[in-house]
Amino acid sequence: MSLWLLIGLPLLFLLGLFLNAIKDMKQLEKQLPKYKDKIRDVKDDDDDY
């Protein structure tokens, strides 16, 4: 029983993190079009790298 807890709990935690990240990413994709007019172009310098 304790082996299942040692394996299962961290896996559930990681699964929760991934699901939360996916949910936040979908929410962010819905909000981005509202702020599209506030995005400005960044001038690219011709620096040698």
ABEGO torsion letter per residue (X at the ends): XAAAAAAAAAAAAAAAAAAAAAAAAAAAAAAAAAAAAABBBBBBBBBBX
